[in-house]
Amino acid sequence: MDARNIGLRNIEVADTKICSIDADNGKLIYRGYDILDLVNHSTFEETAYLLLFGELPNKEELLDFSSRVQEARNLPESIVNNLKNHPKRSRPMDVLQSCVAELADYDLNIEDDSKEYNIQRAIVLIAKIPAIVAAWNRIRNGQQVINALDNDSHATNFLYMLNGTKPTQDESKVFDICLILHAEHSFNASTFAAREIASTRAHMYASISGAVGALSGELHGGANIQVMKMLLEIGNPDNVERWVTNRLQHRGRIMGMGHAVYKTKDPRAEVLSRLSRSISTRKNNQWFDITEKVENATKKYMHENKNQGIYPNVDLYSASLYYSMGFPMDLNTPIFAIARIAGWASHVIEEKFAQAAPKPALYRPQAVYVGRYCGPMGCEYTPIQNRITPV
Ligand SMILES: CC(C)(COP(=O)(O)OP(=O)(O)OC[C@H]1O[C@@H](n2cnc3c(N)ncnc32)[C@H](O)[C@@H]1OP(=O)(O)O)[C@@H](O)C(=O)NCCC(=O)NCCS
């Protein structure tokens, strides 16, 4: 096949009204609004509403949406009990994926695929994914699961359910910004997975559990765990240049660098870098410093040896930021999912209900069949007893 199209690069697969990326100028737009305006003026709840319904909410709409999320937050007791049966070593993304699929069992209207019920499912998932991640972290550490607070923001509630103490306003604000930044990013691998599953008319929970699986891989959301492992391995700003050069000379990848779409700096990385710098300064740690040196050393190597520009993506600075905020390293990707559910669910709804022509259809790309041993066609079947075992 044409190498330019490997991994569906440069192929348009659908129309969307949810998100656009200006790859050359490093701009990210949710439903017509610049991500930086949303970061500066809105909250995750407002942003999630915008993504789901296509317009910013007025006060009453936001209040109603927030209370629907609030009502859906706590987990059914049997899900908490099932969580307790997972081996403590289970990876949080695997636990999350199975719990999301399990939520279908509690949906009394699961046979009804109307838009109204899909919006309610989106709200349930926005509410319950943070509760699942927090509950699993507490259970694996032998702690009691904590129910959500009434009348507090989404960001505050997750930090409370995770840590058992109410965060400061500042901590809550920083986390809220992280959620806005990670909420949506067009046809990335996990969103495409969600839409592909939805295109079969499978339900919302099936689509989202598939997306969670796709996000877990290290070339996608899982990169933010690998970035933190790298920073810990490097350990000291003085080691960065040697470590990065050695990695690249051995054809390894620097996680958190490079992007399939942006040709310049990812706007989310700019904001996360500022937040990471500020928390590292306040906590007097070296994680921002090491991260910034990784960015610079990678750019220098790629420029000098491959004549190629490379920029940090969303995962580079979120890793050091989350570590400084005290999150266990393997929650980095589940935290990504806590935000991205807003985008995923909006895409599933668009996939199921978009009216404008061309309407979405069952995804069915073509593969180029390249026979491995015997050419593309005409192999003669040999009964098993006549097949020769190679020596
Ligand atoms: C995200 C990613 C898969 C996008 O890659 P892409 O634009 O599709 O480009 P490719 O994977 O085809 O790589 C193009 C070239 O750049 C190099 N490259 C891209 N990102 C690189 C990185 N992070 N480290 C080292 N080399 C990198 C590749 O080795 C390749 O070089 P080659 O042509 O000599 O083989 C890639 O940048 C990557 O692997 N990044 C690290 C993982 C990561 O941070 N993922 C989170 C993404 S948000």
The ligand as an SDF file (V2000), in Angstrom:
LIG
                    3D

 48 50  0  0  0  0  0  0  0  0999 V2000
    3.1920    9.9370   18.4870 C   0  0  0  0  0  0  0  0  0  0  0  0
    4.0090    9.3120   17.3790 C   0  0  0  0  0  0  0  0  0  0  0  0
    3.6310    7.8360   17.2510 C   0  0  0  0  0  0  0  0  0  0  0  0
    3.6570   10.0430   16.0960 C   0  0  0  0  0  0  0  0  0  0  0  0
    4.5360    9.6350   15.1470 O   0  0  0  0  0  0  0  0  0  0  0  0
    4.3590    9.9620   13.5830 P   0  0  0  0  0  0  0  0  0  0  0  0
    4.2900   11.4060   13.3300 O   0  0  0  0  0  0  0  0  0  0  0  0
    3.2600    9.1580   13.0740 O   0  0  0  0  0  0  0  0  0  0  0  0
    5.6750    9.5930   13.0370 O   0  0  0  0  0  0  0  0  0  0  0  0
    6.3940    8.2290   12.9840 P   0  0  0  0  0  0  0  0  0  0  0  0
    6.0620    7.3670   14.1390 O   0  0  0  0  0  0  0  0  0  0  0  0
    6.1390    7.6740   11.6360 O   0  0  0  0  0  0  0  0  0  0  0  0
    7.8720    8.7810   13.0820 O   0  0  0  0  0  0  0  0  0  0  0  0
    8.4680    9.6340   12.1130 C   0  0  0  0  0  0  0  0  0  0  0  0
    9.9270    9.7060   12.3920 C   0  0  0  0  0  0  0  0  0  0  0  0
   10.1430   10.5000   13.5400 O   0  0  0  0  0  0  0  0  0  0  0  0
   10.7780    9.7620   14.5560 C   0  0  0  0  0  0  0  0  0  0  0  0
   10.1180   10.0670   15.8130 N   0  0  0  0  0  0  0  0  0  0  0  0
    8.8610   10.5020   15.9940 C   0  0  0  0  0  0  0  0  0  0  0  0
    8.6040   10.6520   17.3090 N   0  0  0  0  0  0  0  0  0  0  0  0
    9.7530   10.3020   17.9310 C   0  0  0  0  0  0  0  0  0  0  0  0
   10.1110   10.2400   19.2910 C   0  0  0  0  0  0  0  0  0  0  0  0
    9.2490   10.5400   20.2540 N   0  0  0  0  0  0  0  0  0  0  0  0
   11.3370    9.8440   19.6050 N   0  0  0  0  0  0  0  0  0  0  0  0
   12.2170    9.5220   18.6460 C   0  0  0  0  0  0  0  0  0  0  0  0
   11.9340    9.5330   17.3390 N   0  0  0  0  0  0  0  0  0  0  0  0
   10.7080    9.9360   16.9910 C   0  0  0  0  0  0  0  0  0  0  0  0
   10.5460    8.2960   14.1970 C   0  0  0  0  0  0  0  0  0  0  0  0
   11.5360    7.4570   14.6900 O   0  0  0  0  0  0  0  0  0  0  0  0
   10.5120    8.3480   12.6970 C   0  0  0  0  0  0  0  0  0  0  0  0
   11.8210    8.3370   12.2070 O   0  0  0  0  0  0  0  0  0  0  0  0
   12.2170    7.3890   10.9670 P   0  0  0  0  0  0  0  0  0  0  0  0
   11.4080    7.9450    9.8190 O   0  0  0  0  0  0  0  0  0  0  0  0
   13.6740    7.5670   10.8360 O   0  0  0  0  0  0  0  0  0  0  0  0
   11.7800    6.0080   11.3470 O   0  0  0  0  0  0  0  0  0  0  0  0
    5.5200    9.4440   17.6740 C   0  0  0  0  0  0  0  0  0  0  0  0
    5.8910   10.7940   17.6660 O   0  0  0  0  0  0  0  0  0  0  0  0
    5.9260    8.7600   18.9600 C   0  0  0  0  0  0  0  0  0  0  0  0
    6.1350    7.5680   18.9860 O   0  0  0  0  0  0  0  0  0  0  0  0
    6.0500    9.5440   20.0680 N   0  0  0  0  0  0  0  0  0  0  0  0
    6.3670    8.9800   21.3420 C   0  0  0  0  0  0  0  0  0  0  0  0
    5.1090    8.4180   22.0000 C   0  0  0  0  0  0  0  0  0  0  0  0
    4.2120    9.4880   22.4990 C   0  0  0  0  0  0  0  0  0  0  0  0
    4.6360   10.4420   23.1340 O   0  0  0  0  0  0  0  0  0  0  0  0
    2.9040    9.3000   22.2510 N   0  0  0  0  0  0  0  0  0  0  0  0
    1.8900   10.2410   22.6750 C   0  0  0  0  0  0  0  0  0  0  0  0
    1.3350   10.9440   21.4920 C   0  0  0  0  0  0  0  0  0  0  0  0
    0.2170   12.2110   21.9590 S   0  0  0  0  0  0  0  0  0  0  0  0
  1  2  1  0
  2  3  1  0
  2  4  1  0
  2 36  1  0
  4  5  1  0
  5  6  1  0
  6  7  2  0
  6  8  1  0
  6  9  1  0
  9 10  1  0
 10 11  2  0
 10 12  1  0
 10 13  1  0
 13 14  1  0
 14 15  1  0
 15 16  1  0
 15 30  1  0
 16 17  1  0
 17 18  1  0
 17 28  1  0
 18 19  1  0
 18 27  1  0
 19 20  2  0
 20 21  1  0
 21 22  1  0
 21 27  2  0
 22 23  1  0
 22 24  2  0
 24 25  1  0
 25 26  2  0
 26 27  1  0
 28 29  1  0
 28 30  1  0
 30 31  1  0
 31 32  1  0
 32 33  2  0
 32 34  1  0
 32 35  1  0
 36 37  1  0
 36 38  1  0
 38 39  2  0
 38 40  1  0
 40 41  1  0
 41 42  1  0
 42 43  1  0
 43 44  2  0
 43 45  1  0
 45 46  1  0
 46 47  1  0
 47 48  1  0
M  END
$$$$
